[in-house]
């Protein structure tokens, strides 16, 4: 199956209904691609459906799932995956990413729960990812997630993550903020984690803000501005692996479009600086 690298590029933004009309009326500065949760758009018709299509005809799109529950012990929702495939084909959506977590157990839990870092869980999750890839007929992209407890832990977070993506032979969504949040909450070195990521599998990245409950306890909210240490970590990722597509996540406390575009422009400026450095050193 084809890897998902190079199917989008530049800086991206998560599309929200609150600013879709503005995005249609005037292209947002430095936004090269958009991302949507398919669960929120798959069944839309009417005005919003037409607006959505007008954007998918003009920009590359990615689907970032919320409900697949890839780590669950419940049966995989193959009907959802088949509907997702139709939706993606209808809008020429480039690929699909999901969280390395689960969100259902006898019904939806409305949160992303951590999968136990065990050998058994590696095989279980990898098999389910492979099944999704078989149905979609393309690789999917798996995200490293924030977590606040690690019940039954037998291996480190990075060893678990790498074992899953290797066995499943899928690609990676590198969430830079999640690395930073977890490094503070679980007291590990964020750069060490970053250096252990399989670079050849990185499809794109997320960057976002979080909430500081305490100096040693951060909550991944996607509801605040990005802080300097997270920008620094993104710089380090580009230094290590070269520039890859990077998307701004903002899920609530959504500011004005101009403020969103300001952070997207920051991503783009960092990308441009590293690309120029590479050309000068070549």
Secondary structure, DSSP 4 states (H G I P E B T S, - for coil): ----TTSS-SEEEE--GGGHHHHHHSPPTT--EEEE-GGGTTT--HHHHHHHHHHHTTSEEEEE-SS--TT-SSPP-HHHHHHHHHHHHHHT---EEEESSEEESSSEEEEEEPPP-SHHHHHHHHHHHHHHHHHHTS--EEE----S--TT--S-HHHHHHHHHHHHT-EEEEEHHHHHHHHHHTT--HHHHHHTS-GGGEEEEEE---EEEETTEEE--S-SPPPHHHHHHHHHHHHHH----EEE---SS---HHHHHHHHHHHHHHHHHHHHHHHHH-
